[in-house]
Amino acid sequence: MQITIDIPDEIAQNKTLSQADWLREVAIALFRQELVTLGTASHIAGMQQLEFQGLLYDRGINSHYNIDDYRADIESLRSNHWR
């Protein structure tokens, strides 16, 4: 398996990246290549899903959410008696 990590220049040039910074970049790379779900990627990054989605948006990365995902979400809400 090959995983490519595209790290923005401002981050890559920073010599004092923390472990959290690297985990966030790895999570983005894994998600971008559709190797993990949004939930798993946000967990790897140590962020709440909405916060991670904001980071993806800021980077111009598509969230891979399609009509099948929407239908699955609706079914999940219904099965959990959400109104």
N, C-alpha and C positions, 0 to 999 in steps of 0.2 A: 504494500500500500504506500502511496506517495501522498503527502500532505504538503500543500504549498501555503506559506504564510506571507501575506502581503501586508507589511507593516508601514504605516505612514511615516514619511521622512522625519517629522518632528519627534516621533516616538523612537524610531530606530537610531537617531543621532544622539539621543539622550543616554549618557553613559551610566546613569544611576536608576535604571528601571527596576522597579520593585517586583517581587514575585506576583503581586496582584496585577501589575501592568502586563506581565508576560502571560499570565493565565487568561486575562481578558483578550489578548491578541490571539492566543491559541483557540479560545472559545469562538471568536469571530471567524477564524479560518475554518474551523471544523463545521460551523453552521453554514458558512458561505458555500462550502463544498457539499452541503447536504449530507454530512456524515453523522450529525447529531441533530436532535430537535431543538426548538427554541428553548424549551424548559431545561433540557440538559445543558445547552450552551450557557444559559443564564446562570445555572448552578455552577458550572466550571468557572465562570467569570466572577462568581461571588456577588451577583447582582440580582435584584428583583427583576421579573420578566419585563415589566413596563420600562424600567430603567435600561435594561439591555436592549429593548426594542428602540428606545430613544437613541442609544449609541449606534445601533445599526442604521437608523434613519440619518443620523449626523454623518455617517460614512457613505451614505448613498447605497446601502445594501438592502436588497429586496428581502422581505420577511418570508417568502415561500408559502404564503397563505393563499389557497385557492378554493374553488367552490366545494370540492370534496372535504376540505378541512372545515369549511363553514357548515356543511351538512352534518359532519361528525360532531361539531360543537353544539349545534342545535339539538341533535339526538341526545347528547350527553346532558344538556340542560333539561330536556324533557324527562329523561330517565331519572333525574335527580329532583323532579317535581318543582322545577323553577317556572315561574310565571312571568 
